[in-house]
Each structure stands twice: as structure tokens, then as C-alpha cells.
Amino acid sequence: MFKHDSYKRRGVGWVPFASAAALLVMSMQGVSPSLAQQQTQVLTVVLTELQFNPKTITLTVGQPVQLNIQNSGKADHNLSSRDEPDSIPISNVTYQKADNDPRQLGSYEADNILDTDANSGHTSVVTFTPTKAGTFRFISNAGDDEMNGMVGTFVVLGPGRQPPAAQAPAAVASSTGAGVARDGQSLSGQSATTQAMFKTALGDSAAQGWVQEHEAELTRLGR
């Protein structure tokens, strides 16, 4: 449930997407089903005003998932799938970092509940393992987000079936031009380490992805 208290799990503080980008989406092509289920699928979903990007997230029964929930909007949002017949059945839930009230998260982990707050400009991280194949709904339960259409879908494949190699959020071009933030900065002007992380994680969309994250931080700082 959405709260505004900051929560940092096990000494891991909030970090920009530049660090999260280093967590690469693993390609499952050519990997045996038993090995694939032991590897963690790392995904990022971007939250903006009244939408998730991507809106459909494909997972596999038995394969651990690390879900990075990146809020690039101006308002606080949430990703939740709980308490409804079409909520995703999961196990091994661990909140690495989230903006929920910390008193909530202990019970969420004990009861395997997915309900992750991400304040504007923050990236929350939760890990879990899907336990049932099917199509399941997720929402933002912050304010009137759900009523205004902020919903998405988990598609969980059966064991041995693998999702697409990558599910990167679509790049959002800056209002000042593709690859250039409103303060004139771009990925090409950042350190070699930052450039490498974004290019490895996002490929051809690296420049736009960096701009999106940088502008979210500018908004958070009121610039």
C-alpha cells in the first residue's frame, strides 16, 4: 500500500538508474530449462504519469526475477499485484529497496505480496519467483492512478518456456531533442563507465534512456 516513508533494505540506499542499468537483462536463448530457472531475470519497468513502460511483462514459472521499478514521473507511483483473483502468485519475495513504510515490507515478504512504492525520481527493487502460469494484472494504487488507467499485465509462461531475451522500456525522447536533456547534457558527456553501463543495458536506446533518467532527477530537484 502506498506510503511516503523512505525504506532502504539491508544497507542498500537509493541509487540512480546508472547503477541499476548495470544489472543486465539475461538472454535465455540456448539455455536449458533447468539452468534458465536458476538464473535471475532482470527487468526494468518505468513509471510515468498514468502509465507503465512496458505495460506487459513476460516471466517464467520457477525463474527468479529482479524487478527494477523506476519512477521517472513527477508524482509518486506504485506497482502492486495483490488481493485480487488476477494477482500474480509468487514466492521468495525480498524488497531490496522501496519507498514503502518499512513496517509493511516485513509482512509483505512473509506473505509473498508484491506492492512496491517508488517516489518521483526513485528506483525501487524487488525480487521474487513466479509460481503459476497465466495472465495476471498489476496496478499503481497511488491516489487515483488505477481508476485513471495505470494498469499492466504479467504474462507468466510455464516451466521450460522462456520470455523474450530483453524487455527494455521504450525510449522517451527529450523535449530538446533525442539524446539531449533540457539542461543540455547528454550521455556522451558522461564518464566512460556510465556510458558503458547504459550502452550495455539499453543498446541503441542508451542515449535516450540516460536522458530520461537525468531529466527525472532534474524534476526531483526542482530544476
N, C-alpha and C positions, 0 to 999 in steps of 0.2 A: 504494500500500500504506500502511496506517495507521501513522503515527508521531506523536510528540507534540512535535516541534520546531516552533517558530513560524516562518512564512515570510512575508515581505512583499515583493511583486514590484514592481520599478520605483518604489520610494518611496511606494507606496500602503499605508498602515497599516490595521489593523482599525478599522472604524467601525461604529456601531450601525445597526440597520435603518432608523432615521430618515433616514439619508443614502441608504441603498440604496433606500428607498421612493420617492425622487425619480426613480429610473430607471423610467419609466413603461412599462407593457405596451402595445405599439403595436397599434392596431386596423388590420387588413389589409383590412377591408371596403371595397370600392370602389376598391382599388388594383390597378393592372395587375400581372400576374405578374412581369414583368421588374423593375418598380420594387420590388415586395414583396421580391424576393430580395436586393435591395441594402440593405434596411432591417434593422436588428438587432431580433430578437425578444427582449425582456427578460422573464425569468421568475424567480420565487422559489419554491423548494421548502423546506418547513420540516421539519426532522428532530427527532423526539422519541424517547422510548424505544420502539424496535422498530417504528417506522412513518415513512413519508414522507407528506407532505401538500402537494400532491396525489400520489397513487400512480401516476397516468397523466399523462404529459407529451406533448403533441402538437406536433410540429415539422414543418418542410418542407425537402425536399432543396434545397440551394443557398442557403437563407436563414440568415445568421449568427445565432447565439444567444448571449445573455449569461445564464448560469445563476447566480443568487444562491442559495447553499446555506446556509440559516440554521439553526443548531443551537440550538433552544430547549429541548433536553433537559438532564438533569442529568449525563449521561455524554457522552463524546466519541463522535462517529459519523463516517460517511464516505459518499460517493456515488461508486460505481465501476461502470464497464461496460467490461470488458476481458478478453482472453484466453479468451473462450468463443465458440462458434458464434453465440450470440444476443446478442453485444455490439454496440453501435452503431458503425457505420463513420463516422468523422468526419475533418475536416481543419482546418487553421488553428487548432490548439489553443494557447491562451495562458492561463496562470494569472495573473490579476491579483493575487490574494492567496489563500493557503491555508495550512493548518497542517501540511502535509507537510514531511519533510526536504527542504531546498532542493536537495540533490544529486539527488533523484528527479525533480524537476519539469522540469529541463532536458531529461532524456531523454524524459519524457512529452510535452513539446512537440515534440521532434524526431520522435517516433514516433507522434504523434497519439493519445495514450492519455488516457482520462477516468478519473481516480482521485483524488478530491478529499477531503482530510480537513477536518473542521470541529470544533474543540473546543467544549465546552459554552459557550454564550453568544456564540460567534463566528459571523460570516457570511463564507464563502469565496466567491470569484467566479472563474468560468472562462468563457472564450468559445471557441466552436468553430462549425463548419459541418457539418451532416449531409450525407452523400454518397450515401446509398442509402435508398430507401423500404422500409418494412417495420415489423415489431414487434420491439423489442429490450428486453432486460432490464437493469435496474440494481439494485445491492445496496448495503448497507453491509457492508464487510468488516472492521469493527472487532469484535474479540472474537468472540462467538457471534451477532452480530446477524443474519447471513444465515440461520443454522440456526434461529433463533427467528422467522423470517418477515419480516425487514426487507428487503423487495424491492419493486420498482416496474417500470413499463413505459414505454418511449419508443415512441410511435406516430409514425413519420415518413411524411408524405404525399409524393406525387410532386410534381415541379415544377409550379407553377401552381395547386396546391391549397393553400388557406390554413387554418391552425388557427383555433380559436375566438378571438374578439377579446381575451379575457382568461382567464387560468388562475390566479386568485388562490387561495392556500390558504384552506381553510375557517377561519372564526374560531373560536378556542377561548375559551370564556367563563372568566373568572376565578372562582376558588372563592369570592370575596367578592361576586360579582355581576357581571353583564355590564357591561363598561366601567370597572370599578374594580379596581385592583390590590390585593394583600394589604396593602400599606402605605398604602392609602387614596388613592393618586394616580390620576389619570385623564388622558386626552388633553386634556380641556377645560381642565386646569390648566397645560398646556404653552404654549410660545411660539406665536405666530401662524404662524411659519414651519414649526414641527414639525407643527402641526395641518393646515396646508395640504398638506404633503407626504404625510401619511398619508391624508387625505381624497381627494387626487388619485389616489393609488396604489390604495387599497382601498375607496373609496366608502363604502357603508353599513357596511362591516366595519372602518372605520378605528379606532374606539374599542377594539374587541376586539383588533385587530391590535397596537395600541400596548401594551395591557395584556400581551399575550403576550410581546412583546419586552422590556418593562420587567421582568416577573417572571423572565424568563430571566437578565437582568442581575443581579437581586437574588439569584437562586440562585447565580450565578457568584461573587458577592461574599460568599456565606455569610450572607445576611440573611433 
